[in-house]
Amino acid sequence: MKKKLLLVFLAAIMGVSSLTGCGKKEGGNTAASASAGNAKTEAKSSKSGDSLRFLDVSPSETRQRYYEETFKKFKEETGISVTYESVPWDDAADKITVLGASHQLPDVMTTWSGWLGQYTQAGWVIPLSDYIGETRSEYTEAVNKLLWKSEEERYGKIYTVPDGIMVKGVFVRKDWAEEADIKLDPQAGWTYDDYFSLVAKLTDSTQKRYGVSYRGARGALDPLLTYLQGFTGGNTYDAEGNILINSPECQEAFKKWTDIYLNGYAPEDSINWGFTEMVDNFTGGLTGTLINDSEVAATCLANMEASQWMVMPMPKSTVDNKIYNTINAPYSYSISGDCKNPDNAWKLIEFMNRPNNNIEYCKLTGLIPIKKDVENDPTYGLDGPYATFVQQLNDPNLAVPTTFGPFDYTDLHQGMFHEEIQKYLLGKEDANKALSTITDELQTRMKKYLADNPDAKIETASVLSK
């Protein structure tokens, strides 16, 4: 039975057929940055075929321990040593920019898809298409038809290998809902109106309970974009590159979303919350719901009782009844343009993505394995802790919305996106001004991209089926 469930799950993954991307979350608990040593050590590692440098841009004790143990096994098998380095997510984009400009990039890096526009143009990462070669058939259709297809369409070749697959859901304090006599059925699903109602009902400031872990800092526009796309058929631009998420309907939706904070359904200081604060305050008992990726399930399993939490699917659009949900990789492995021995770097990526190593990593980080040939593990069966995420991948009404665009928007994600929303929340400008400032800049960049790339096609949302 377990094997059957696993096969059904893998079939769900293989049903994915088009692109999505989401603005990236802050990368969890950040560990102190580990250094490779002085400049001589770095120079030696970049020139020696028997030594590699690896950079993790979302460090935590769990991730560092996994990587260092995996690197030991890799050295035992190949004789190639790997030095683990890390930089906190908040500093990662700037750090890599400095390293790239000075040609001091490590050999293998964990990267985020939102950076690829900049990295491919600057030559900071090399194509991996030839390395992947015939092994492409070993990877799930989600990787092949979603992630790699996206890179090929945007950049001509494949530049990364994902560390795992994520899909979003709504984490709910099951015990709070039961106390309030609120019935929630993941299989029946719900709408955004149902979600907003739940957030209000779970809020009781006298008990220091708030309905939602609200994202007010970096990444604030990410879940909001998905909600707005429920009014645009999942698209960000029309065929000419005109922005769609600033229509009168989207302006009203922007206000409805931000009312969650303005109405007191979230703690006042959540205007400065990122990923870590959102998760910590959900698992810690301050907030009753959390919209985030499947990776958070691992944190809930480690820090909460089964009776305390559950996962609902993403709400259905009130316009077309579709579930707009991002399906992506949290991070991916890439080989830098400064790597002196890319063949050995590829050996490391291959080793990390062997089914036994990848499934171990996915269990630790709450992800879904990237290869078809995975172990018979109940964690990834339909009766496991990821059941709601699997259900969504099987739902014929699931639609994958489009991204912010094929151009580099790292600076916007680090600044303007959340800063404009915060200005509205703090009463410094009105809602229309906040959203229009964001959408005007996105449209300007898309128009420029189309002018510079006349053969480019506008990305459109894809409806998924079983």
RODO-2510 file (C-alpha; in nm, 4 decimals, decimal comma):
residues 466
     n   res          X          Y          Z
     1     m     0,0000     0,0000     0,0000
     2     k     0,2807     0,2392     0,0903
     3     k     0,4464     0,1760    -0,2423
     4     k     0,1233     0,2502    -0,4224
     5     l     0,0846     0,5773    -0,2347
     6     l     0,4348     0,6776    -0,3249
     7     l     0,3765     0,6021    -0,6910
     8     v     0,0590     0,8105    -0,6861
     9     f     0,2558     1,0924    -0,5327
    10     l     0,5243     1,0722    -0,7983
    11     a     0,2574     1,0689    -1,0659
    12     a     0,1265     1,3913    -0,9183
    13     i     0,4683     1,5478    -0,9420
    14     m     0,5017     1,4292    -1,3013
    15     g     0,1741     1,6026    -1,3907
    16     v     0,3287     1,9448    -1,3645
    17     s     0,3674     2,0960    -1,7092
    18     s     0,4497     2,4648    -1,6929
    19     l     0,6289     2,7473    -1,5224
    20     t     0,5851     2,9154    -1,1938
    21     g     0,8036     3,1093    -0,9641
    22     c     0,7416     3,2902    -0,6466
    23     g     0,9201     3,5640    -0,4790
    24     k     1,1508     3,3997    -0,2426
    25     k     1,1057     3,3839     0,1281
    26     e     1,3766     3,4686     0,3744
    27     g     1,5803     3,1580     0,4253
    28     g     1,4903     3,0361     0,7714
    29     n     1,7191     3,0502     1,0721
    30     t     2,0544     3,1896     0,9677
    31     a     2,3689     3,0437     1,1088
    32     a     2,6902     3,2334     1,1536
    33     s     2,8722     3,2598     0,8243
    34     a     3,1424     2,9959     0,7968
    35     s     3,4614     3,1075     0,6280
    36     a     3,6839     2,9015     0,4039
    37     g     3,9866     3,0669     0,5587
    38     n     4,2291     3,3214     0,4286
    39     a     4,2834     3,4273     0,0702
    40     k     4,5556     3,1656     0,0166
    41     t     4,3179     2,8861     0,1146
    42     e     4,0503     3,0207    -0,1189
    43     a     4,2960     3,0491    -0,4052
    44     k     4,4195     2,6958    -0,3485
    45     s     4,0670     2,5510    -0,3379
    46     s     3,9705     2,7218    -0,6608
    47     k     4,2761     2,5861    -0,8462
    48     s     4,3010     2,2370    -0,7044
    49     g     4,1023     1,9623    -0,8694
    50     d     4,0870     1,7767    -0,5400
    51     s     3,9264     2,0589    -0,3441
    52     l     3,6008     2,2480    -0,3902
    53     r     3,4343     2,5397    -0,2155
    54     f     3,0582     2,5227    -0,1506
    55     l     2,8458     2,8253    -0,0549
    56     d     2,5084     2,7922     0,1198
    57     v     2,2932     3,1069     0,1053
    58     s     2,0325     2,9871     0,3546
    59     p     2,2337     2,8498     0,6448
    60     s     2,1033     2,6757     0,9531
    61     e     2,2554     2,4267     1,1918
    62     t     2,0526     2,1480     1,0315
    63     r     2,1598     2,2325     0,6780
    64     q     2,5230     2,2826     0,7709
    65     r     2,5337     1,9497     0,9549
    66     y     2,3770     1,7706     0,6571
    67     y     2,6141     1,9246     0,4060
    68     e     2,9269     1,8634     0,6108
    69     e     2,8332     1,4981     0,6686
    70     t     2,7515     1,4552     0,2990
    71     f     3,0804     1,6146     0,1989
    72     k     3,2673     1,3643     0,4188
    73     k     3,0972     1,0763     0,2360
    74     f     3,1759     1,2420    -0,0960
    75     k     3,5443     1,2683    -0,0091
    76     e     3,5556     0,9051     0,1017
    77     e     3,4159     0,8004    -0,2347
    78     t     3,5961     1,0418    -0,4683
    79     g     3,8937     1,1818    -0,2780
    80     i     3,7639     1,5325    -0,3449
    81     s     3,7349     1,7519    -0,0350
    82     v     3,4656     2,0195    -0,0054
    83     t     3,4841     2,3258     0,2179
    84     y     3,1483     2,4458     0,3494
    85     e     3,0901     2,8224     0,3540
    86     s     2,7712     3,0155     0,4241
    87     v     2,6248     3,3625     0,4192
    88     p     2,2914     3,4637     0,5770
    89     w     2,0073     3,4996     0,3278
    90     d     1,9650     3,8722     0,3932
    91     d     2,3252     3,9333     0,2876
    92     a     2,3544     3,6642     0,0217
    93     a     2,2644     3,8634    -0,2908
    94     d     2,5072     4,1429    -0,2048
    95     k     2,7812     3,8990    -0,1037
    96     i     2,7594     3,7001    -0,4255
    97     t     2,7598     4,0222    -0,6271
    98     v     3,0870     4,1251    -0,4617
    99     l     3,2395     3,7804    -0,5121
   100     g     3,1245     3,7676    -0,8723
   101     a     3,2608     4,1108    -0,9568
   102     s     3,5992     4,0173    -0,8091
   103     h     3,6028     3,6666    -0,9659
   104     q     3,6174     3,4958    -0,6250
   105     l     3,3004     3,2908    -0,6432
   106     p     3,3063     2,9450    -0,4819
   107     d     3,2878     2,6416    -0,7075
   108     v     2,9329     2,5319    -0,6219
   109     m     2,6609     2,7596    -0,4867
   110     t     2,3046     2,7336    -0,3690
   111     t     2,1176     2,9958    -0,5669
   112     w     1,7649     3,1336    -0,5987
   113     s     1,5832     3,1490    -0,9323
   114     g     1,5224     3,5226    -0,8949
   115     w     1,8957     3,5836    -0,9265
   116     l     1,9504     3,3909    -1,2493
   117     g     1,8767     3,6829    -1,4788
   118     q     2,1705     3,8714    -1,3321
   119     y     2,3974     3,5686    -1,2963
   120     t     2,3575     3,4363    -1,6492
   121     q     2,4164     3,7785    -1,8012
   122     a     2,7279     3,8320    -1,5881
   123     g     2,8645     3,4812    -1,6540
   124     w     2,8632     3,3983    -1,2836
   125     v     2,7107     3,0549    -1,3476
   126     i     2,7810     2,8072    -1,6267
   127     p     2,5307     2,5990    -1,8295
   128     l     2,4666     2,2475    -1,7008
   129     s     2,2702     2,1104    -1,9961
   130     d     2,5563     1,8966    -2,1248
   131     y     2,6340     1,7609    -1,7781
   132     i     2,2706     1,6611    -1,7229
   133     g     2,2534     1,4964    -2,0643
   134     e     2,0755     1,1622    -2,0724
   135     t     2,0286     1,1600    -1,6945
   136     r     1,7451     1,4083    -1,7454
   137     s     1,5011     1,1172    -1,7594
   138     e     1,5888     1,0327    -1,3972
   139     y     1,4273     1,3552    -1,2759
   140     t     1,0555     1,4080    -1,2165
   141     e     0,8390     1,5860    -1,4682
   142     a     0,8100     1,8751    -1,2226
   143     v     1,1811     1,9350    -1,2656
   144     n     1,1846     1,8707    -1,6402
   145     k     0,8678     2,0453    -1,7526
   146     l     0,8493     2,3149    -1,4891
   147     l     1,1874     2,4284    -1,3645
   148     w     1,4230     2,3291    -1,6450
   149     k     1,1760     2,4206    -1,9169
   150     s     1,1552     2,7655    -1,7595
   151     e     1,5319     2,8112    -1,7630
   152     e     1,5596     2,6906    -2,1217
   153     e     1,2871     2,9300    -2,2351
   154     r     1,4385     3,2241    -2,0502
   155     y     1,8110     3,1677    -2,0833
   156     g     1,8538     2,9125    -2,3606
   157     k     2,0083     2,6439    -2,1386
   158     i     1,9786     2,4837    -1,7960
   159     y     2,1895     2,6503    -1,5282
   160     t     2,0739     2,4915    -1,2031
   161     v     1,9678     2,1646    -1,0433
   162     p     1,6964     2,2058    -0,7766
   163     d     1,7523     2,0814    -0,4230
   164     g     1,3863     1,9808    -0,3897
   165     i     1,0312     2,0824    -0,4869
   166     m     0,7949     2,3025    -0,2880
   167     v     0,4266     2,3845    -0,3109
   168     k     0,2438     2,6246    -0,0826
   169     g    -0,0341     2,5622     0,1693
   170     v    -0,2052     2,7342     0,4616
   171     f    -0,0801     2,6077     0,7973
   172     v    -0,3560     2,6355     1,0586
   173     r    -0,3622     2,5993     1,4372
   174     k    -0,5934     2,2995     1,4415
   175     d    -0,6465     2,3245     1,8166
   176     w    -0,7551     2,6886     1,7948
   177     a    -1,0022     2,6095     1,5172
   178     e    -1,1529     2,3236     1,7165
   179     e    -1,1895     2,5471     2,0246
   180     a    -1,3791     2,7977     1,8075
   181     d    -1,5919     2,5156     1,6610
   182     i    -1,4612     2,5889     1,3121
   183     k    -1,4794     2,2960     1,0718
   184     l    -1,1942     2,2719     0,8201
   185     d    -1,1771     2,0065     0,5492
   186     p    -0,8624     2,0040     0,3334
   187     q    -1,0240     1,7819     0,0705
   188     a    -1,3236     2,0129     0,0328
   189     g    -1,1004     2,3168    -0,0009
   190     w    -1,2050     2,6776     0,0556
   191     t    -1,2043     3,0280    -0,0926
   192     y    -1,0106     3,3390     0,0011
   193     d    -1,3258     3,4746     0,1642
   194     d    -1,3259     3,1658     0,3870
   195     y    -0,9597     3,2271     0,4655
   196     f    -1,0139     3,5931     0,5579
   197     s    -1,3063     3,4892     0,7784
   198     l    -1,0925     3,2302     0,9586
   199     v    -0,8178     3,4849     1,0223
   200     a    -1,0686     3,7165     1,1867
   201     k    -1,2282     3,4420     1,3985
   202     l    -0,8948     3,3141     1,5300
   203     t    -0,7898     3,6598     1,6469
   204     d    -0,8276     3,7326     2,0187
   205     s    -0,5775     3,9927     2,1301
   206     t    -0,6831     3,9515     2,4947
   207     q    -0,5377     3,5989     2,4796
   208     k    -0,2455     3,7181     2,2697
   209     r    -0,3758     3,5243     1,9753
   210     y    -0,3659     3,6670     1,6251
   211     g    -0,5195     3,5147     1,3147
   212     v    -0,2218     3,5322     1,0847
   213     s     0,1555     3,5392     1,0596
   214     y     0,1636     3,8435     0,8344
   215     r     0,4620     3,9022     0,6101
   216     g     0,5474     4,2721     0,6204
   217     a     0,9202     4,2766     0,5419
   218     r     1,1100     4,1269     0,2487
   219     g     0,8853     3,8952     0,0515
   220     a     0,5674     4,0836     0,1474
   221     l     0,4539     4,1047    -0,2140
   222     d     0,5042     3,7337    -0,2838
   223     p     0,1817     3,5882    -0,1333
   224     l    -0,0050     3,9050    -0,2265
   225     l     0,0945     3,8630    -0,5919
   226     t    -0,0580     3,5156    -0,5990
   227     y    -0,3827     3,6545    -0,4529
   228     l    -0,3919     3,9365    -0,7105
   229     q    -0,3310     3,6884    -0,9918
   230     g    -0,6571     3,5219    -0,8958
   231     f    -0,8164     3,8250    -1,0638
   232     t    -0,6016     3,8083    -1,3792
   233     g    -0,6199     3,4417    -1,4723
   234     g    -0,2832     3,3829    -1,3115
   235     n    -0,0967     3,6269    -1,5349
   236     t     0,1207     3,9268    -1,4499
   237     y     0,1357     4,0846    -1,7982
   238     d    -0,0667     4,0791    -2,1169
   239     a     0,0807     3,9807    -2,4527
   240     e     0,2291     4,3286    -2,5042
   241     g     0,3922     4,3413    -2,1623
   242     n     0,1331     4,5638    -1,9967
   243     i     0,0930     4,4985    -1,6245
   244     l    -0,2341     4,3321    -1,5241
   245     i    -0,2203     4,3376    -1,1444
   246     n    -0,3112     4,7075    -1,1125
   247     s    -0,6693     4,6885    -1,2357
   248     p    -0,9533     4,8316    -1,0226
   249     e    -1,0288     4,4753    -0,9042
   250     c    -0,6664     4,4252    -0,8055
   251     q    -0,6568     4,7606    -0,6270
   252     e    -0,9511     4,6494    -0,4135
   253     a    -0,7912     4,3100    -0,3589
   254     f    -0,4706     4,4850    -0,2465
   255     k    -0,6717     4,6688     0,0199
   256     k    -0,8526     4,3542     0,1289
   257     w    -0,5235     4,1711     0,1740
   258     t    -0,3583     4,4504     0,3697
   259     d    -0,6705     4,4873     0,5857
   260     i    -0,5481     4,1702     0,7569
   261     y    -0,2810     4,3855     0,9177
   262     l    -0,4735     4,7109     0,9439
   263     n    -0,7673     4,5406     1,1192
   264     g    -0,5419     4,4001     1,3904
   265     y    -0,5541     4,0363     1,2830
   266     a    -0,1738     4,0265     1,2921
   267     p     0,0688     4,1475     1,5612
   268     e     0,1686     4,5106     1,5162
   269     d     0,5383     4,4277     1,4794
   270     s     0,4655     4,1839     1,1959
   271     i     0,5127     4,4775     0,9610
   272     n     0,8800     4,3867     0,9988
   273     w     0,8402     4,0089     0,9823
   274     g     1,0106     3,7850     0,7319
   275     f     1,0112     3,4083     0,6980
   276     t     1,1749     3,3281     1,0321
   277     e     0,9446     3,5453     1,2417
   278     m     0,6354     3,4162     1,0642
   279     v     0,7224     3,0528     1,1276
   280     d     0,8496     3,1029     1,4834
   281     n     0,5350     3,2850     1,5911
   282     f     0,3083     3,0243     1,4354
   283     t     0,4841     2,7303     1,5986
   284     g     0,5256     2,9349     1,9175
   285     g     0,1523     2,9943     1,9630
   286     l     0,1102     3,3630     1,8781
   287     t    -0,0524     3,3291     1,5355
   288     g    -0,3197     3,0984     1,3991
   289     t    -0,2430     3,0727     1,0277
   290     l     0,0641     3,0833     0,8088
   291     i     0,0809     3,0787     0,4302
   292     n     0,4062     2,9202     0,3291
   293     d     0,5800     2,6416     0,1460
   294     s     0,5751     2,2716     0,2255
   295     e     0,9209     2,3027     0,3810
   296     v     0,7595     2,4487     0,6944
   297     a     0,5998     2,1097     0,7631
   298     a     0,9392     1,9862     0,8825
   299     t     0,9523     2,2659     1,1402
   300     c     0,5981     2,1917     1,2563
   301     l     0,6761     1,8218     1,2906
   302     a     0,9792     1,9053     1,5040
   303     n     0,8199     2,1699     1,7260
   304     m     0,4454     2,0999     1,7549
   305     e     0,2128     1,8181     1,8524
   306     a     0,0085     1,6587     1,5748
   307     s    -0,3100     1,7835     1,7437
   308     q    -0,1918     2,1445     1,7193
   309     w    -0,1579     2,1945     1,3461
   310     m    -0,2918     2,1005     1,0064
   311     v    -0,2539     2,2187     0,6480
   312     m    -0,5278     2,3536     0,4247
   313     p    -0,4772     2,3913     0,0488
   314     m    -0,4321     2,7388    -0,0912
   315     p    -0,7710     2,9104    -0,1196
   316     k    -0,9596     2,9058    -0,4479
   317     s    -0,9970     3,2223    -0,6499
   318     t    -1,3365     3,3874    -0,6050
   319     v    -1,3283     3,4683    -0,9770
   320     d    -1,2705     3,1342    -1,1510
   321     n    -1,2539     2,8796    -0,8660
   322     k    -0,8966     2,7826    -0,9535
   323     i    -0,6248     2,7225    -0,6954
   324     y    -0,3387     2,9534    -0,7896
   325     n    -0,0296     2,8108    -0,6298
   326     t     0,3413     2,8415    -0,6885
   327     i     0,5432     2,5248    -0,7438
   328     n     0,9160     2,5786    -0,7335
   329     a     1,2514     2,4904    -0,5877
   330     p     1,3573     2,6833    -0,2777
   331     y     1,7182     2,6805    -0,3877
   332     s     1,9182     2,5159    -0,6620
   333     y     2,2762     2,4071    -0,7106
   334     s     2,4862     2,5888    -0,9683
   335     i     2,8498     2,5834    -1,0786
   336     s     3,0142     2,9241    -1,0805
   337     g     3,1935     3,0801    -1,3708
   338     d     3,5049     3,0979    -1,1517
   339     c     3,5186     2,7213    -1,0964
   340     k     3,8483     2,5767    -1,2214
   341     n     3,7270     2,2172    -1,2316
   342     p     3,3580     2,2063    -1,3269
   343     d     3,3745     1,8298    -1,3840
   344     n     3,4473     1,7733    -1,0144
   345     a     3,1863     2,0323    -0,9208
   346     w     2,9306     1,8376    -1,1245
   347     k     3,0332     1,5163    -0,9465
   348     l     2,9429     1,6882    -0,6177
   349     i     2,6008     1,7983    -0,7449
   350     e     2,5325     1,4474    -0,8755
   351     f     2,6314     1,3006    -0,5395
   352     m     2,4035     1,5332    -0,3420
   353     n     2,1138     1,4441    -0,5702
   354     r     2,1417     1,0676    -0,5511
   355     p     1,8009     0,9423    -0,4366
   356     n     1,9203     0,8343    -0,0917
   357     n     2,1010     1,1627    -0,0273
   358     n     1,8251     1,3790    -0,1745
   359     i     1,5480     1,2122     0,0231
   360     e     1,7477     1,2556     0,3432
   361     y     1,7896     1,6234     0,2616
   362     c     1,4229     1,6635     0,1703
   363     k     1,3111     1,5105     0,4996
   364     l     1,5291     1,7539     0,6908
   365     t     1,4115     2,0565     0,4960
   366     g     1,0489     1,9661     0,4247
   367     l     1,0838     1,9344     0,0483
   368     i     0,9684     1,6884    -0,2149
   369     p     1,2375     1,4719    -0,3835
   370     i     1,3476     1,5655    -0,7356
   371     k     1,4100     1,2173    -0,8786
   372     k     1,1640     0,9463    -0,9763
   373     d     1,3712     0,6696    -0,8224
   374     v     1,3192     0,7449    -0,4531
   375     e     1,2944     0,5082    -0,1611
   376     n     0,9649     0,3590    -0,0477
   377     d     0,9111     0,6112     0,2301
   378     p     0,5719     0,6850     0,3913
   379     t     0,6746     1,0482     0,4395
   380     y     0,5980     1,0987     0,0714
   381     g     0,2796     0,8929     0,0584
   382     l    -0,0712     1,0318     0,0469
   383     d    -0,1254     0,9480     0,4155
   384     g     0,1895     1,1278     0,5287
   385     p     0,2405     1,4800     0,6652
   386     y     0,2534     1,6186     0,3119
   387     a    -0,0913     1,4897     0,2137
   388     t    -0,2438     1,8334     0,1461
   389     f     0,0484     1,9334    -0,0739
   390     v     0,0143     1,6089    -0,2700
   391     q    -0,3586     1,6693    -0,2990
   392     q    -0,2986     2,0058    -0,4612
   393     l    -0,0591     1,8558    -0,7134
   394     n    -0,3416     1,6155    -0,8055
   395     d    -0,6107     1,8842    -0,8250
   396     p    -0,7290     1,9549    -1,1827
   397     n    -0,8160     2,3095    -1,0725
   398     l    -0,4582     2,3877    -0,9731
   399     a    -0,3097     2,6672    -1,1817
   400     v     0,0505     2,7805    -1,1789
   401     p     0,0691     3,1617    -1,1970
   402     t     0,3436     3,3576    -1,3664
   403     t     0,6410     3,5306    -1,2065
   404     f     0,7388     3,8965    -1,1685
   405     g     0,9170     3,8656    -1,5020
   406     p     1,2209     3,7190    -1,6829
   407     f     1,4374     4,0213    -1,5998
   408     d     1,6460     4,0753    -1,2860
   409     y     1,4296     4,2102    -1,0035
   410     t     1,6581     4,1351    -0,7091
   411     d     1,6821     4,5014    -0,6121
   412     l     1,3034     4,5381    -0,6132
   413     h     1,2597     4,2266    -0,4010
   414     q     1,5112     4,3588    -0,1503
   415     g     1,3585     4,7058    -0,1391
   416     m     1,0678     4,8601    -0,3246
   417     f     0,8231     4,5693    -0,3115
   418     h     0,7846     4,5601     0,0651
   419     e     0,8795     4,9229     0,1282
   420     e     0,5844     5,0521    -0,0735
   421     i     0,3449     4,8191     0,1080
   422     q     0,4858     4,9337     0,4417
   423     k     0,4332     5,2975     0,3444
   424     y     0,0637     5,2243     0,2980
   425     l     0,0368     5,0262     0,6209
   426     l     0,1994     5,3141     0,8094
   427     g    -0,0336     5,5712     0,6530
   428     k     0,2410     5,7453     0,4539
   429     e     0,0679     5,6992     0,1170
   430     d    -0,2577     5,5566    -0,0124
   431     a    -0,3079     5,2041    -0,1408
   432     n    -0,3363     5,3021    -0,5076
   433     k    -0,0067     5,4898    -0,4944
   434     a     0,1730     5,1991    -0,3239
   435     l     0,0578     4,9369    -0,5737
   436     s     0,0990     5,1659    -0,8761
   437     t     0,4592     5,2489    -0,7836
   438     i     0,5384     4,8775    -0,7820
   439     t     0,3483     4,7880    -1,0967
   440     d     0,4756     5,0872    -1,2961
   441     e     0,8345     4,9806    -1,2330
   442     l     0,7598     4,6192    -1,3224
   443     q     0,5949     4,7258    -1,6471
   444     t     0,8866     4,9544    -1,7317
   445     r     1,1327     4,6683    -1,6864
   446     m     0,9194     4,4255    -1,8848
   447     k     0,8877     4,6704    -2,1744
   448     k     1,2638     4,7203    -2,1765
   449     y     1,3212     4,3468    -2,1655
   450     l     1,0916     4,2948    -2,4651
   451     a     1,2676     4,5731    -2,6541
   452     d     1,6052     4,4129    -2,5839
   453     n     1,4742     4,0636    -2,6599
   454     p     1,2319     4,0994    -2,9532
   455     d     1,1860     3,7226    -2,9876
   456     a     1,0834     3,6778    -2,6246
   457     k     0,7359     3,5512    -2,5432
   458     i     0,5265     3,6639    -2,2488
   459     e     0,4921     3,3947    -1,9864
   460     t     0,1361     3,2767    -1,9259
   461     a    -0,0223     3,0798    -1,6436
   462     s    -0,0748     2,7071    -1,6830
   463     v    -0,3655     2,5009    -1,5597
   464     l    -0,2497     2,1666    -1,4245
   465     s    -0,4371     1,8385    -1,4421
   466     k    -0,3970     1,4900    -1,3022
***
